[in-house]
């Protein structure tokens, strides 16, 4: 028994594709036993057994193991006709493994191993410029894919303006194209190609060279702006100090006004208290008081002077002059 398949021992395919694992064989004349074919997943750990996936024996095909893989495995031809090759449809990254084909027909036996590497093609890269595109300044063109199986490489190509100058440095791993001293000789359309073993994608960027800006004017403007900002800060501080002094002065003036104000005069809460205060006064010798009520009858008011006159005539002395009648003053709360 001899397996006759040729080709690479390692196969690289993109996710989602269908891959064929070849295993053709030729039996010897002495191989007269029953045909037995087995496909298995070789364990990377030598201490572990290989996992049987697909077999052919007695004219029947059997599948084993994880159904998510075994259901996608099929013989591509009639195994008993000398071709035990299989196909795997819709391959996934998890299908990356080493597969072994084993053909037995007593007394002969032979086998072949094939390593399958499932890769993800690169995504469409993004092209951009890093740095200032002014003349005389360093410029770096960058190219990057967001995903893709490694190894992933980048190549920059100049589509217009001639070939890329020799002094430009490219980094195929990072996707950088570095220009140390930018000038008109570097302007043009650039193409970046990101690729790996299973695919490639492109992006483009148009590089221009701008006139250098007036750095002196920028510096002067920055200085003037800084000075104006400083003056504004000082003005705010001065206004704050003035506001504090004004509040302090108003507070001191208010305190001085409170010290100069006299205490308010006491006032009785009712007219009756004023009458009680008048009634509580003691009469002084030689003084005559009149009634505080303006509503007394005139008859009683007229009797008081007549009694005084009668007393004066009896004693033979002249009666003293009567003081003016008292009047009730609301400011003090009693007659004055």
RAHU-V568800 format. One record per pair of residues at least 6 apart in sequence whose C-alpha atoms are under 6 Angstrom apart, sorted by the first residue. I is the first residue (numbers start at 1). J is the second residue. Records with the same first field share a line. If there is no record, write none. Layout:
I->J + J
This chain:
1->26 + 27 + 28 + 108 + 109 + 110
2->25 + 26 + 110
3->24 + 25
4->24 + 25
5->23 + 24
9->114
10->114 + 115 + 116
11->116
12->117 + 118
13->118 + 119 + 198
14->118 + 119 + 120 + 198
15->91 + 92 + 118 + 119 + 120
16->90 + 91
17->90 + 91
18->88 + 89 + 90
19->87 + 88
20->86 + 87
21->85 + 86
22->85
23->84 + 85
24->82 + 83 + 84
25->82
31->105 + 106 + 107 + 108
33->105 + 106
34->105
35->104 + 105
36->56 + 57 + 103 + 104
37->55 + 56 + 102 + 103
38->54 + 55 + 101 + 102
39->53 + 54 + 100 + 101
40->51 + 52 + 53 + 99 + 100
41->50 + 51 + 99
42->50 + 98 + 99
43->50
53->63 + 64 + 65
54->62 + 63
55->61 + 62
63->70
72->88 + 89
73->87 + 88
74->86 + 87
75->85 + 86
76->85 + 86
93->118
96->116 + 117 + 118
97->115 + 116
98->114 + 115
99->113 + 114
100->112 + 113
101->111 + 112
102->110 + 111
103->109 + 110
119->149
120->148 + 149
121->148 + 198 + 199
122->147 + 148
123->145 + 147
124->201
125->144 + 145 + 203
126->143 + 144
127->142 + 143 + 203
128->141 + 142
129->140 + 141
130->140
131->139
133->209 + 210
134->209 + 210 + 211 + 212
135->182 + 183 + 209 + 210 + 211 + 212
136->181 + 182
137->181 + 182
138->179 + 180 + 181 + 182
139->179
140->177 + 178
141->176 + 177
142->175 + 176
143->175
152->195 + 196
153->172 + 173 + 194 + 195
154->172 + 175 + 193 + 194
155->172 + 192 + 193
156->191 + 192
157->190 + 191
158->164 + 190
159->189 + 190
160->188 + 189
161->188
168->178 + 179
169->177 + 178
170->176 + 177
184->209
187->207 + 208
188->206 + 207
189->205 + 206
190->204 + 205
191->203 + 204
192->202 + 203
193->201 + 202
194->200 + 201
274->333 + 334
290->325
312->318 + 319
326->335 + 336
327->335 + 336
328->334 + 335
329->335
